[in-house]
């Protein structure tokens, strides 16, 4: 009996309609074109996997509930694993260090929730070639960015030593307003952004070269 026009359900529980036969393999198996009803994602599936429901709807997020992948993405090896681990840190509450990432507000840009975009964009990041050839180079969001977003504009590849040096430079800072209110910021960059003061002037206050900047006094949090 022809499967064309039938509604089938995959192993994820999503319904799809069999649109037609694409071709027949040299072994006599039929390859069908299938379209998922809700997402609209279209794929090709051989008859055996169609019957077993062994085909994914890549029109939906399949990685940690947020990441959009595609068939064959796992063959990208380290690039795919880097993407998956990035999503894990930010969106898997069972991840051992979730409290330092997703639990503290770290997110992935909307563009990088799609593996195709991530795979394309990282080729333009600093040290991409080193990442491909040196296992010590991993994705970093702190050196170029402010530590809260994984994106094309805030990330680069850096060695463990470079990342360690960068982390040492990012220390909590206390800001004291003209009226005596105290604010604690995770870094000087964050303090500058939220208070509208200049980075160079904050350093001068910390070094004792100025008493304040825009009325704010600053102290390092030990």
Buried (B, 14 or more C-beta within 10 A) or exposed (E): EEBEEEEBEBEEEBEBBBBEBEEEEEEEEBBBBBBBEEEEBEBBBBBEBBEEBEBBBBBBBBBBEBBBBBEEBEEBEEBBEBBBBBBBBBBBEEBEEBEEBBEEEBBBBEEBBBBEBBBEBBEEBBBBEEBEEEEEBBBBBBBBBBBBBBBBEBBBBBBEEBBEEBEEEBEBBBBBBEEEEEBEBBBBBBBBEEBEBEEEBBBBBBEEEBEBBEEBBBEEEE
